[in-house]
Amino acid sequence: MRMRHHVRRRGRFFHFQPAGLANTAFFVIGVLTIFLGYRSHLAAGRRDRNHEHYAGLGYERTREIGLRKAVGARNRDIMVQFLVESLILSLLGGVMAFCWAG
């Protein structure tokens, strides 16, 4: 092959192998699937945080909020607590879904 292509020094030639192309395609598809799943998980977590913030903030946990305000918590402290709780629950749900899906 070196003589046919007029190559004097020793080197490697690229040989096209369809199996390698298939492996690359499956790898790319796998990476895209993981990326899109992660992105949809983030969107669902954002939706859940907003839902808990707007729907549950004033109605479901009124006593807890009142007690925290009586002790001296600011509105920002209460909001941060809800956001952290939502983030932890979203991450736990994602980990459980990932483990369940296998």
Secondary structure per residue as TSV (DSSP state, phi and psi in degrees):
chain	resnum	aa	ss	phi	psi
A	1	M	-	360.0	-34.8
A	2	R	T	-62.4	-39.2
A	3	M	T	-68.8	-37.2
A	4	R	T	-66.1	-34.5
A	5	H	T	-101.5	7.5
A	6	H	T	56.9	49.0
A	7	V	-	-108.9	122.3
A	8	R	-	-89.6	-42.5
A	9	R	S	-81.6	156.6
A	10	R	-	-78.8	135.8
A	11	G	-	-158.4	177.5
A	12	R	-	-96.0	143.1
A	13	F	-	-107.4	145.8
A	14	F	-	-87.1	125.0
A	15	H	-	-114.3	123.9
A	16	F	-	-71.7	128.4
A	17	Q	-	-127.5	119.4
A	18	P	H	-60.2	-31.6
A	19	A	H	-63.8	-37.7
A	20	G	H	-65.2	-38.9
A	21	L	H	-65.2	-41.4
A	22	A	H	-64.1	-42.5
A	23	N	H	-61.8	-42.0
A	24	T	H	-63.9	-42.7
A	25	A	H	-62.8	-43.0
A	26	F	H	-65.8	-36.2
A	27	F	H	-64.3	-45.6
A	28	V	H	-63.3	-42.9
A	29	I	H	-62.8	-41.0
A	30	G	H	-62.6	-43.9
A	31	V	H	-64.4	-42.7
A	32	L	H	-63.8	-38.9
A	33	T	H	-63.2	-44.0
A	34	I	H	-64.2	-43.3
A	35	F	H	-62.3	-46.2
A	36	L	H	-68.0	-36.0
A	37	G	H	-64.5	-41.5
A	38	Y	H	-64.6	-42.0
A	39	R	H	-65.0	-42.1
A	40	S	H	-67.8	-33.1
A	41	H	H	-64.1	-41.5
A	42	L	H	-63.3	-41.1
A	43	A	H	-64.2	-41.3
A	44	A	H	-65.8	-39.8
A	45	G	H	-63.8	-40.7
A	46	R	H	-62.7	-42.4
A	47	R	H	-62.9	-42.9
A	48	D	H	-64.8	-40.2
A	49	R	H	-63.7	-43.8
A	50	N	H	-63.9	-41.0
A	51	H	H	-63.0	-45.9
A	52	E	I	-66.3	-38.2
A	53	H	I	-65.0	-47.4
A	54	Y	I	-83.9	-40.5
A	55	A	I	-84.9	-40.2
A	56	G	I	-96.7	-12.9
A	57	L	T	-63.0	-44.9
A	58	G	T	-100.4	-13.4
A	59	Y	T	-111.9	-44.6
A	60	E	T	-83.2	-27.5
A	61	R	T	-126.4	42.7
A	62	T	H	-63.2	-42.2
A	63	R	H	-64.8	-41.8
A	64	E	H	-63.9	-42.6
A	65	I	H	-64.7	-43.5
A	66	G	H	-61.9	-41.3
A	67	L	H	-65.2	-42.4
A	68	R	H	-65.7	-37.4
A	69	K	H	-68.3	-36.9
A	70	A	H	-65.3	-32.2
A	71	V	H	-77.7	-21.2
A	72	G	T	123.2	13.9
A	73	A	-	-75.3	144.5
A	74	R	-	-88.5	165.3
A	75	N	H	-58.9	-37.7
A	76	R	H	-63.4	-40.5
A	77	D	H	-61.9	-42.2
A	78	I	H	-66.8	-42.1
A	79	M	H	-64.6	-41.0
A	80	V	H	-62.9	-39.8
A	81	Q	H	-60.2	-46.2
A	82	F	H	-64.2	-40.6
A	83	L	H	-66.6	-39.7
A	84	V	H	-67.0	-42.3
A	85	E	H	-60.9	-43.0
A	86	S	H	-64.4	-41.3
A	87	L	H	-62.9	-44.6
A	88	I	H	-63.8	-44.0
A	89	L	H	-64.7	-39.1
A	90	S	H	-64.6	-43.9
A	91	L	H	-65.2	-42.3
A	92	L	H	-62.6	-41.1
A	93	G	H	-63.2	-39.3
A	94	G	H	-66.0	-41.4
A	95	V	H	-65.5	-42.9
A	96	M	H	-63.8	-41.0
A	97	A	H	-65.3	-40.2
A	98	F	H	-63.3	-44.2
A	99	C	H	-67.9	-38.6
A	100	W	H	-67.9	-39.7
A	101	A	H	-72.3	-23.8
A	102	G	-	81.8	360.0
